[in-house]
Structure formats: structure tokens, C-alpha cells
Amino acid sequence: MSENVYKQIELTGSSKQGMEDAINNAIEKASETVRNMRWFKVVDTRGHIMDGSVEYWQVTIKVGFTMD
């Protein structure tokens, strides 16, 4: 096992398509500025309801990345 040091950040992604899209949106946006992302963990899931149906999903994740 490697002896990496990890830092964690918390992100919240949203999507009208579903939870997986919300996670992907958060990771894709973060990848524009955060290097060496290695894992994520879902810590919260919620949604916005409009007119009796789900309008969009919000998923909060913790993302770990290795320090340089």
C-alpha cells in the first residue's frame, strides 16, 4: 500500500437527471482546478420538489485527493 497523504473537500452537485449525474457534475467541475482526486463518499442526498414531483437532485460528497 502506498503511503500517500490525502486531503478532503466537500462538494455539492445538482442535476435534473438524477443522483449519479449530480455526483458526476460535482466531480467534473472540481477537476478543472483540483488535481489528483482519488475517491469520493456520498454524505448527503436531497432534492427539490416542485408541483408534486422531483425538480432536481442535490448530492453532497467528500472527495479525497493526494497531496503533491
N, CA, C and O atoms as CSV, one atom per row, in Angstrom:
chain,resi,resn,atom,element,x,y,z
A,1,MET,N,N,0.850,-1.186,0.000
A,1,MET,CA,C,0.000,0.000,0.000
A,1,MET,C,C,0.888,1.239,0.000
A,1,MET,O,O,1.879,1.302,0.728
A,2,SER,N,N,0.531,2.211,-0.811
A,2,SER,CA,C,1.316,3.438,-0.874
A,2,SER,C,C,1.102,4.269,0.387
A,2,SER,O,O,0.105,4.103,1.090
A,3,GLU,N,N,2.029,5.144,0.656
A,3,GLU,CA,C,1.973,5.975,1.854
A,3,GLU,C,C,1.614,7.407,1.485
A,3,GLU,O,O,2.344,8.342,1.814
A,4,ASN,N,N,0.492,7.575,0.804
A,4,ASN,CA,C,0.032,8.889,0.395
A,4,ASN,C,C,-0.581,9.639,1.567
A,4,ASN,O,O,-1.018,9.042,2.551
A,5,VAL,N,N,-0.602,10.952,1.440
A,5,VAL,CA,C,-1.345,11.808,2.363
A,5,VAL,C,C,-2.498,12.392,1.556
A,5,VAL,O,O,-2.300,12.898,0.452
A,6,TYR,N,N,-3.701,12.318,2.116
A,6,TYR,CA,C,-4.889,12.783,1.418
A,6,TYR,C,C,-5.478,14.012,2.096
A,6,TYR,O,O,-5.393,14.174,3.314
A,7,LYS,N,N,-6.067,14.861,1.291
A,7,LYS,CA,C,-6.853,15.987,1.786
A,7,LYS,C,C,-8.270,15.753,1.296
A,7,LYS,O,O,-8.473,15.177,0.228
A,8,GLN,N,N,-9.259,16.200,2.078
A,8,GLN,CA,C,-10.661,16.040,1.694
A,8,GLN,C,C,-11.308,17.401,1.497
A,8,GLN,O,O,-11.028,18.357,2.222
A,9,ILE,N,N,-12.176,17.463,0.504
A,9,ILE,CA,C,-13.020,18.637,0.309
A,9,ILE,C,C,-14.462,18.151,0.214
A,9,ILE,O,O,-14.711,16.984,-0.088
A,10,GLU,N,N,-15.399,19.040,0.471
A,10,GLU,CA,C,-16.811,18.697,0.365
A,10,GLU,C,C,-17.415,19.477,-0.791
A,10,GLU,O,O,-17.210,20.684,-0.915
A,11,LEU,N,N,-18.157,18.777,-1.633
A,11,LEU,CA,C,-18.786,19.370,-2.815
A,11,LEU,C,C,-20.262,18.983,-2.837
A,11,LEU,O,O,-20.641,17.923,-2.340
A,12,THR,N,N,-21.085,19.848,-3.412
A,12,THR,CA,C,-22.487,19.509,-3.658
A,12,THR,C,C,-22.783,19.735,-5.130
A,12,THR,O,O,-22.673,20.852,-5.636
A,13,GLY,N,N,-23.161,18.660,-5.811
A,13,GLY,CA,C,-23.535,18.746,-7.218
A,13,GLY,C,C,-25.041,18.642,-7.347
A,13,GLY,O,O,-25.709,18.094,-6.471
A,14,SER,N,N,-25.576,19.170,-8.440
A,14,SER,CA,C,-27.004,19.074,-8.679
A,14,SER,C,C,-27.277,18.647,-10.116
A,14,SER,O,O,-26.452,18.843,-11.008
A,15,SER,N,N,-28.453,18.060,-10.317
A,15,SER,CA,C,-28.832,17.601,-11.649
A,15,SER,C,C,-30.329,17.360,-11.699
A,15,SER,O,O,-30.929,16.939,-10.711
A,16,LYS,N,N,-30.924,17.624,-12.837
A,16,LYS,CA,C,-32.323,17.280,-13.070
A,16,LYS,C,C,-32.461,15.812,-13.470
A,16,LYS,O,O,-33.558,15.259,-13.401
A,17,GLN,N,N,-31.361,15.171,-13.890
A,17,GLN,CA,C,-31.397,13.793,-14.369
A,17,GLN,C,C,-31.407,12.764,-13.240
A,17,GLN,O,O,-32.087,11.744,-13.347
A,18,GLY,N,N,-30.655,13.016,-12.149
A,18,GLY,CA,C,-30.603,12.042,-11.064
A,18,GLY,C,C,-29.365,12.201,-10.208
A,18,GLY,O,O,-28.548,13.098,-10.414
A,19,MET,N,N,-29.249,11.293,-9.231
A,19,MET,CA,C,-28.152,11.374,-8.265
A,19,MET,C,C,-26.787,11.151,-8.906
A,19,MET,O,O,-25.835,11.869,-8.600
A,20,GLU,N,N,-26.684,10.166,-9.788
A,20,GLU,CA,C,-25.395,9.882,-10.421
A,20,GLU,C,C,-24.914,11.070,-11.239
A,20,GLU,O,O,-23.727,11.396,-11.214
A,21,ASP,N,N,-25.809,11.716,-11.959
A,21,ASP,CA,C,-25.444,12.912,-12.716
A,21,ASP,C,C,-24.990,14.040,-11.792
A,21,ASP,O,O,-24.051,14.767,-12.114
A,22,ALA,N,N,-25.651,14.186,-10.653
A,22,ALA,CA,C,-25.263,15.227,-9.696
A,22,ALA,C,C,-23.839,14.996,-9.196
A,22,ALA,O,O,-23.057,15.940,-9.077
A,23,ILE,N,N,-23.506,13.738,-8.904
A,23,ILE,CA,C,-22.143,13.396,-8.471
A,23,ILE,C,C,-21.147,13.693,-9.578
A,23,ILE,O,O,-20.118,14.327,-9.343
A,24,ASN,N,N,-21.455,13.234,-10.790
A,24,ASN,CA,C,-20.554,13.477,-11.928
A,24,ASN,C,C,-20.361,14.964,-12.185
A,24,ASN,O,O,-19.247,15.391,-12.487
A,25,ASN,N,N,-21.414,15.759,-12.074
A,25,ASN,CA,C,-21.297,17.207,-12.288
A,25,ASN,C,C,-20.348,17.833,-11.272
A,25,ASN,O,O,-19.531,18.682,-11.631
A,26,ALA,N,N,-20.448,17.424,-10.008
A,26,ALA,CA,C,-19.569,17.966,-8.976
A,26,ALA,C,C,-18.112,17.590,-9.242
A,26,ALA,O,O,-17.224,18.437,-9.146
A,27,ILE,N,N,-17.867,16.324,-9.576
A,27,ILE,CA,C,-16.502,15.860,-9.812
A,27,ILE,C,C,-15.905,16.497,-11.063
A,27,ILE,O,O,-14.744,16.906,-11.062
A,28,GLU,N,N,-16.692,16.581,-12.122
A,28,GLU,CA,C,-16.191,17.181,-13.365
A,28,GLU,C,C,-15.828,18.650,-13.168
A,28,GLU,O,O,-14.801,19.105,-13.671
A,29,LYS,N,N,-16.653,19.390,-12.446
A,29,LYS,CA,C,-16.356,20.806,-12.192
A,29,LYS,C,C,-15.113,20.947,-11.315
A,29,LYS,O,O,-14.248,21.779,-11.590
A,30,ALA,N,N,-15.024,20.140,-10.267
A,30,ALA,CA,C,-13.863,20.211,-9.371
A,30,ALA,C,C,-12.575,19.852,-10.104
A,30,ALA,O,O,-11.515,20.400,-9.801
A,31,SER,N,N,-12.661,18.936,-11.064
A,31,SER,CA,C,-11.456,18.500,-11.779
A,31,SER,C,C,-10.824,19.621,-12.606
A,31,SER,O,O,-9.686,19.492,-13.056
A,32,GLU,N,N,-11.551,20.710,-12.807
A,32,GLU,CA,C,-10.977,21.861,-13.514
A,32,GLU,C,C,-9.885,22.536,-12.685
A,32,GLU,O,O,-8.989,23.167,-13.246
A,33,THR,N,N,-9.948,22.410,-11.359
A,33,THR,CA,C,-8.972,23.093,-10.507
A,33,THR,C,C,-8.298,22.194,-9.471
A,33,THR,O,O,-7.265,22.570,-8.917
A,34,VAL,N,N,-8.859,21.017,-9.198
A,34,VAL,CA,C,-8.294,20.125,-8.182
A,34,VAL,C,C,-7.602,18.955,-8.879
A,34,VAL,O,O,-8.199,18.273,-9.712
A,35,ARG,N,N,-6.344,18.737,-8.528
A,35,ARG,CA,C,-5.578,17.636,-9.128
A,35,ARG,C,C,-5.578,16.421,-8.200
A,35,ARG,O,O,-5.838,16.538,-7.002
A,36,ASN,N,N,-5.287,15.276,-8.765
A,36,ASN,CA,C,-5.027,14.036,-8.028
A,36,ASN,C,C,-6.226,13.521,-7.221
A,36,ASN,O,O,-6.039,12.895,-6.178
A,37,MET,N,N,-7.452,13.777,-7.689
A,37,MET,CA,C,-8.622,13.239,-6.991
A,37,MET,C,C,-8.596,11.717,-7.104
A,37,MET,O,O,-8.334,11.172,-8.176
A,38,ARG,N,N,-8.871,11.031,-5.986
A,38,ARG,CA,C,-8.757,9.578,-5.949
A,38,ARG,C,C,-10.041,8.858,-5.556
A,38,ARG,O,O,-10.275,7.744,-6.024
A,39,TRP,N,N,-10.882,9.455,-4.713
A,39,TRP,CA,C,-12.078,8.771,-4.238
A,39,TRP,C,C,-13.134,9.783,-3.821
A,39,TRP,O,O,-12.846,10.965,-3.631
A,40,PHE,N,N,-14.359,9.296,-3.684
A,40,PHE,CA,C,-15.429,10.133,-3.139
A,40,PHE,C,C,-16.332,9.285,-2.258
A,40,PHE,O,O,-16.383,8.062,-2.388
A,41,LYS,N,N,-17.047,9.962,-1.354
A,41,LYS,CA,C,-18.002,9.315,-0.460
A,41,LYS,C,C,-19.245,10.200,-0.407
A,41,LYS,O,O,-19.137,11.403,-0.170
A,42,VAL,N,N,-20.411,9.624,-0.623
A,42,VAL,CA,C,-21.663,10.367,-0.549
A,42,VAL,C,C,-22.004,10.590,0.931
A,42,VAL,O,O,-22.052,9.642,1.715
A,43,VAL,N,N,-22.240,11.856,1.299
A,43,VAL,CA,C,-22.561,12.169,2.692
A,43,VAL,C,C,-23.984,12.696,2.870
A,43,VAL,O,O,-24.499,12.710,3.987
A,44,ASP,N,N,-24.624,13.129,1.783
A,44,ASP,CA,C,-25.989,13.634,1.896
A,44,ASP,C,C,-26.646,13.624,0.519
A,44,ASP,O,O,-26.006,13.909,-0.493
A,45,THR,N,N,-27.913,13.297,0.500
A,45,THR,CA,C,-28.699,13.331,-0.734
A,45,THR,C,C,-30.011,14.030,-0.435
A,45,THR,O,O,-30.681,13.732,0.554
A,46,ARG,N,N,-30.362,14.949,-1.289
A,46,ARG,CA,C,-31.634,15.645,-1.120
A,46,ARG,C,C,-32.130,16.089,-2.495
A,46,ARG,O,O,-31.413,15.991,-3.490
A,47,GLY,N,N,-33.344,16.570,-2.529
A,47,GLY,CA,C,-33.904,17.007,-3.798
A,47,GLY,C,C,-34.857,18.167,-3.611
A,47,GLY,O,O,-35.295,18.474,-2.501
A,48,HIS,N,N,-35.161,18.793,-4.710
A,48,HIS,CA,C,-36.092,19.924,-4.723
A,48,HIS,C,C,-37.388,19.436,-5.364
A,48,HIS,O,O,-37.380,18.857,-6.451
A,49,ILE,N,N,-38.493,19.677,-4.676
A,49,ILE,CA,C,-39.800,19.242,-5.172
A,49,ILE,C,C,-40.557,20.443,-5.717
A,49,ILE,O,O,-40.621,21.495,-5.081
A,50,MET,N,N,-41.128,20.271,-6.903
A,50,MET,CA,C,-41.949,21.320,-7.497
A,50,MET,C,C,-43.184,20.676,-8.111
A,50,MET,O,O,-43.079,19.728,-8.888
A,51,ASP,N,N,-44.353,21.196,-7.757
A,51,ASP,CA,C,-45.627,20.700,-8.292
A,51,ASP,C,C,-45.779,19.188,-8.114
A,51,ASP,O,O,-46.272,18.502,-9.009
A,52,GLY,N,N,-45.354,18.673,-6.959
A,52,GLY,CA,C,-45.565,17.270,-6.645
A,52,GLY,C,C,-44.593,16.286,-7.252
A,52,GLY,O,O,-44.807,15.077,-7.155
A,53,SER,N,N,-43.512,16.773,-7.888
A,53,SER,CA,C,-42.515,15.846,-8.427
A,53,SER,C,C,-41.112,16.402,-8.203
A,53,SER,O,O,-40.934,17.586,-7.914
A,54,VAL,N,N,-40.129,15.528,-8.341
A,54,VAL,CA,C,-38.736,15.928,-8.123
A,54,VAL,C,C,-38.292,16.830,-9.268
A,54,VAL,O,O,-38.314,16.426,-10.430
A,55,GLU,N,N,-37.890,18.046,-8.937
A,55,GLU,CA,C,-37.401,19.009,-9.934
A,55,GLU,C,C,-35.920,18.777,-10.204
A,55,GLU,O,O,-35.497,18.751,-11.360
A,56,TYR,N,N,-35.122,18.608,-9.136
A,56,TYR,CA,C,-33.712,18.265,-9.306
A,56,TYR,C,C,-33.155,17.643,-8.040
A,56,TYR,O,O,-33.720,17.782,-6.955
A,57,TRP,N,N,-32.038,16.957,-8.200
A,57,TRP,CA,C,-31.338,16.270,-7.128
A,57,TRP,C,C,-30.124,17.078,-6.701
A,57,TRP,O,O,-29.500,17.752,-7.521
A,58,GLN,N,N,-29.788,17.011,-5.415
A,58,GLN,CA,C,-28.546,17.573,-4.890
A,58,GLN,C,C,-27.853,16.473,-4.097
A,58,GLN,O,O,-28.461,15.846,-3.230
A,59,VAL,N,N,-26.586,16.244,-4.397
A,59,VAL,CA,C,-25.821,15.217,-3.694
A,59,VAL,C,C,-24.541,15.852,-3.167
A,59,VAL,O,O,-23.772,16.443,-3.924
A,60,THR,N,N,-24.322,15.725,-1.859
A,60,THR,CA,C,-23.100,16.227,-1.245
A,60,THR,C,C,-22.138,15.060,-1.092
A,60,THR,O,O,-22.502,13.996,-0.591
A,61,ILE,N,N,-20.892,15.278,-1.536
A,61,ILE,CA,C,-19.864,14.251,-1.470
A,61,ILE,C,C,-18.607,14.811,-0.808
A,61,ILE,O,O,-18.354,16.015,-0.845
A,62,LYS,N,N,-17.840,13.933,-0.214
A,62,LYS,CA,C,-16.485,14.262,0.221
A,62,LYS,C,C,-15.562,13.639,-0.803
A,62,LYS,O,O,-15.719,12.474,-1.166
A,63,VAL,N,N,-14.600,14.415,-1.267
A,63,VAL,CA,C,-13.651,13.956,-2.285
A,63,VAL,C,C,-12.263,13.977,-1.672
A,63,VAL,O,O,-11.854,14.971,-1.071
A,64,GLY,N,N,-11.540,12.874,-1.827
A,64,GLY,CA,C,-10.165,12.805,-1.336
A,64,GLY,C,C,-9.196,12.914,-2.495
A,64,GLY,O,O,-9.406,12.327,-3.557
A,65,PHE,N,N,-8.144,13.665,-2.283
A,65,PHE,CA,C,-7.100,13.759,-3.311
A,65,PHE,C,C,-5.741,13.712,-2.636
A,65,PHE,O,O,-5.586,14.116,-1.484
A,66,THR,N,N,-4.755,13.208,-3.382
A,66,THR,CA,C,-3.410,13.093,-2.826
A,66,THR,C,C,-2.701,14.435,-2.875
A,66,THR,O,O,-2.858,15.218,-3.812
A,67,MET,N,N,-1.916,14.673,-1.836
A,67,MET,CA,C,-1.117,15.893,-1.766
A,67,MET,C,C,0.144,15.703,-2.599
A,67,MET,O,O,0.707,14.610,-2.648
A,68,ASP,N,N,0.579,16.766,-3.249
A,68,ASP,CA,C,1.831,16.707,-4.026
A,68,ASP,C,C,3.022,16.579,-3.113
A,68,ASP,O,O,4.157,16.516,-3.585
